[in-house]
C-alpha cells in the first residue's frame, strides 16, 4: 500500500514549478512506495494572487503567506525549500526543528557558515534530506559517471567544466525583484559561482573526486544597475563571470569557467574528462548525446584496434542507459523537467529502502565550501586549500 507524503513547497517561482511538476509526475513513471501529495505552498503576501493561481494550476490544496506557519503544520511531512538563497538557512533550521523531511534547492546557503548550521540542525534532528543538484540525473551525465566508474577512462589527467549563459549582457537588465534576484548579492550571496558553478563543482566532484586546491578570478562587467525594489541605481556586488583552476585530490588538473556574458550561449553546461585510456564529453545544450573516446581496453590496458579508435557519439535513449527504461522507447528523448523527476524518484526510493539518496545537505555543504574558496581566492589572488 502506498504511503502518503504531504509536500509543502516553500516558494512558487521557476524552481517551485519544476518541483511541482516532479511531484505530479513521479508516480506515473516510477514504481514507488511513497506517494507525494502537493499539500500546501508558500508565497509572499503581496504576491497572493500569483500564489493562488500557482496552487490552482498544480492542484495544491492550500496556500500560506507565512512560511513559519507552513513548515510547522502537523499535516506536512516534507518541506521543499525553493525560495531565494537568503531564505534557505532560516527555513531549513525551522523545518529541521519541526522534524520535517527537508529537500533544498542549490546552492545550499549564502555561505559555508550558514551551511554548517543547516547541516548541524538536519543531522541533530535525524531527518531525511536532499539538495536538488538535478544535473546528476541527466541520463547522459549519469552515463558519463558510469563510464568513469567502469575504468574506461583510466587515470584522469584533465577535467574541464564550462557553464555559460548570456541573459544579463544588457545594461538595462535590473537587479533584484522576483525575476532578477540572482543579480542582488543580498539575496543570492554570489553570482555565477553559486548559481552555475555550484552545479559544475558538484558534478565534477561526483565524477572525479574532491577538489583539493583552487585559484580563481572573477569579474563584474556592469558595475551598477537599477534595483527593482528601490528604483535606484545601485552597485552590483555579484560576480558576472568566474574562472578558476583546480587541483583534484587524485592528482588531475581542472579548469572551470562560467559567465552570463557568453553571447549565444543559453545554458551551455559542458564537461570533459581526459584520461589515460579514454575521454568523455557532454554538453547540456545537446542533452541526449554523450561523446566517448575509446583508446584502451579497461580490462587489458591494450590499445583498441587503430581503425576503431576515435570519438563516438552515444544517443542516450536506450533502455540500458540510466533512467531511460522508465520513460519512452529508444530514440525518444527526455528534457530538463525529467531531471527533477529522476532526482525525486531516487530520493523516494531511498526513503523506502533506508539507503539515503545523494546528494544530501552535507554534500551540498561540501560544494558550498568549494564555492567559498573560489570567491576567497578571487578576492586575495592566492591559491586556497580546501579541507577534505
N, C-alpha and C positions, 0 to 999 in steps of 0.2 A: 504494500500500500504506500502511495506517495506521501511524503512528509512536506507540509507546507512551510515555506519560509516567507514571512512578510517583509517586504523591502521598503525602506524609507530612502527616497532619493533626495539628498541634500544638494539642491542645485538642479535647474531645469533649462540650462543653456545647451550649447553644442554637445558637450560630453553627457549631459543628462539625457539628451535624445539618443545618443549612441548606446548608452547603458540601458535605457528603457527598451530599446529595440532588442537588445540581447536577452533581457529578462522575458520579453514576449515570445521570442523565437526558440530559445534553447530547448524547451521541452518538445518541440515539434521535430527536432533533428537528432537529439541525443537521448538515450535511454538512461534516466537518472532517478534516483530515489527521492531526491529533493525537488520540489516544485515551487519556484519563486512566484510570489503574488505581489504586484505593484500596489502597495497599501496606501502610501502617502508620499507627498513631495513637498519640498520647501522652496519658497521664493521670497524676495523682499516685499514688504507691504506695498511699496509704491509700484510694484510690478504685478499686483494681484490679478489683473485681467489676463496678462500673459500666462501667469501661473495656472489659472483655472482653465484656460484654453489648452495648455500643455497637458494638464491632468485629463481633460475630456478626450483629447486626441489619443492618449496612450491607455485609457481605461484605468487610471489611477483613482482609487476610491475617495481620497480626501486630500486637502491641501492644508499647509501650515505656513504662517509667516513668522513664526518664532522657532528657529531650529533647535533651541534648547528644549523646548517642549516636545518637539518631534522625536528627538533621539532618546527621550526617557519614557516614551509611551509604552505601556505594557504590551500592546499588540504588535510591536515592531521587533523583529528578530535580527535584521541586517541593516546597518547604516552604511549607505553608499555615498562617499564624500566626493562630489564633483562640482564644488564651488571653487572660486579662485583661490590661488595658493595661500594667501594671507589668512584664510579661514581654516585651513587644514588642521593646524595644531589644536585649536580650541575644540573643534568638532570631534576630532579623534579622541582627545582626552575625555570629553564628556561621554562619548559613546562607550569607551572602554570602562569608565566608571559605572555606567549603567549595565554593563555585562553584555553588550551587543556584539555580534559579529561585525567586523569593520572591513570594508573594501574602500580603497582610496585612490583617487587619480594621482598621476605623476605631475611634477616632481613631488616627492613626499612632503616637503616643507619649504619654508623660506630659506632655511639654512640647516646645517647639521646639528646645531644646538637644539633647535626645535625638534628635529627628527629624533634625537636621543631621548627627549622627554616623551615623545609619542610612542616610540618602541618600548620604553620602560613601562609606560602605562598599559600598553597592549599585553606585554608579557606578564606583568603583575596580575592583570585580570584573567589571563589564560584564555583569551578569546581567539577564535579563528580569524585570520586576516589575510589580505591580499592587496598588492599595489598593481594598478592596471597598466603595466607595460605590455600593451596589446600586441606590439610587433613581434614578440616572441612566437605568437600564434599565427603569423602569416605562414601558410604551409611551406612556401619556398624557403623561408628563413629557418623553420624547424628542420627542413631537409638539409639546409646548409650545416646546421649543427650536427645532424646525424652523420653526414659525410665526414666531418672532422672527427667525431667520436669514434667512427669506424676505422680511423687511422689512414684514410685515403689521401690526406694532405701531408701527413708525416710531420716532421719537426717544423714548427711555424717560424717564419722569418719576419714577415711584414703583415700588419693589419692596417687597413685604410678604411676610414669612415668619412662620408660626406653627407651632410643634411642641409640642403639649400632650398630656400623659397624666395619669393620676390614681392610679397604683398605690402611692404612698408617703404618702398622706394620713394613714393610721392611725399614731398614735404608737407602737403596738406592733410595727410592722414593724421588724425588727432591721437592723443594718448588718453587712456582712462575710459571710464564708462563700461557698459555691458559688452561692447564689441571689441574694444582695443585695450582692455585692462592689461594685456601682456606687455604693453609698452610702458606701463606705470610701475616703477620699481617698488613702490609702497605696497602694491597688490601682488605683483608677480615675483618679487625677490631678485630675479635676474632676467636677462633677455633670452637669446638663443641658447645659452648654456643650460639653463634649467628647462627650457621649453623643448628644444630639439636635441641638443647634445646629450641630455639625460637619456633619451631613447638610445642614442648611439653608444653611450657608455654601458648601459645595461646590456645591450645586445653583445657588445664586444667582450665584456667580462663573462657573460653566459657562454659564449663560444670559445674564447681564447684564454680565459682565466683572469685573475686580478691584475689591475694596473698598479705598478709599484711607484712610478715617479712621473711627473708631468712638468712641462714648461709651456707657458701659454702667452698669447697676445690677443687683446680684444680691441674693438673699435666701435664708437658710436658716430655714425656718419652725419646724422641730423641732430644737432645738439639741443634744439628747442622745438617743442610742438605745443599747439593749443591743447589744453586739457578739457576733456568733455564735461567734467563735473563743475569746474570753476569758470570755464570760458576764457581763462587767462593763458598766455603763452608761458610755459614753464620749462625748466631744464629737463632733459631726458637723461635718466641715470642708468638705463638698462644697456646691455651690450647688443648692438645690431649685428655684430659679426664676432666670431671667435675661432682661432686656430690654435691647436696645441699638439705638441709632440709627447709621446708616451713611451715608457719602457714597461713592458709586461713582466710579471714575476717569472714567466717561463723563458725569458731572455729575448723574446721577439720585440720588434720596434713597431710603434704605431703612429699614425698621423690622423688627426681629426680636424674637420673643417665644418663650420656652419655659418650661414648668413641668411638674412632676409632681403639681401640686395643682389641676388643672382638672377638677373633679368632672364625670363623664360623658364625658370625652374619653379614648379608649383609645389611639389612635395618630393623632392629628389633625395630620398634616403637610400644611400648606396653603401655597400661594404664589400671588401675584398680581402681574402686571406691567401697569402703566398707561402707555400711550404716546400719541403724537400721533395715530396712525392707528387704534389699536385697543387691546385689552386681553385678557389671558389669565388664567384662574384654574383651580387644581387643588386637590383635597382627597384625600389618600390614603385616607380612610375611604370614599370613593366612587371607587375607583381606575380604573375603566374609563371614566369620564366626564371630558371636558375642556370647559371653558366658554370661548368666544371671542366677543369683542365686535368686530364688523367695522364700522368707521366710514368709512375712506377706502381707495380702491384703491391698493395699493402701487406700481403702475406709473405712474399718472397723478397721484396725490395728491388726486384729486377725491373728494368725499364720495359714498358709495353712495346709491342712492335712499332717501328718507326711510322708506318703508314696509318697507325691508329692514334698516335699522339696528337694533341691539339684540343682546342676548346670545343666542348659540346654543349648544346642548349637542351635543357630538360624542361619539358612542358609539364609543370607540377599540377596535374589534374587527375592522375591515375588513383585507383583505389588504394594502392600500396603506399602512396605518399601521405604524409601526416595530415590528419583530419579529413581527407578528401572522401573517405568511404562514408562519411556522414552527410555528404552534400549531393552532388549531381553525378551524372555519368561522366566517364573520362572525356576530356576535351572541353567540358563546360567549366568556366572559371567562376571563382567567388571574389568578393570585394572587401573593401575596408571594414564594413559593418560586421562581416563574418569573423574578423579577428577578435572582436569583443565577445561574440557568441562562443567561439572556441575557448577563450580565456575563462568565461563564466562556467562552461561545461567542465573544464578541468578543475576549477575551484569546487564546484558542487560534487564532483566525483571524489575529490579529496575529503570533503566532509563525510561522505558516505563510507569511504574506506579507512579513514583515520590517518591517511598519509597526506599531510598538507601540501597543497599545490604551491608552486613557486611562480613568480617572486612574491615573497611576503614583505611586510613592512621593514623587517630587518634588512632584507636585500635592497629595498628602496633606500634605506639609510646608507648603505654602502655606496650606492650611486650618488647620493647627496654629498657624501664626503669627497668623492672624486670631483664633483662639480665645484664644491667649495675650494678644493685645492687648485683647480683650474683658475678660478677667479682670483685667488690669492697670488698665484704665480703671475697672472697678468698684471696685478697691481704692483708687485715687487720686482718683476723681471727676473726671477730666480726659479731654479728647479725646486719643486716641492715633493717631498716623500709622503707616501700615503700608507699609513699603518695597515698591515694585513689582517 
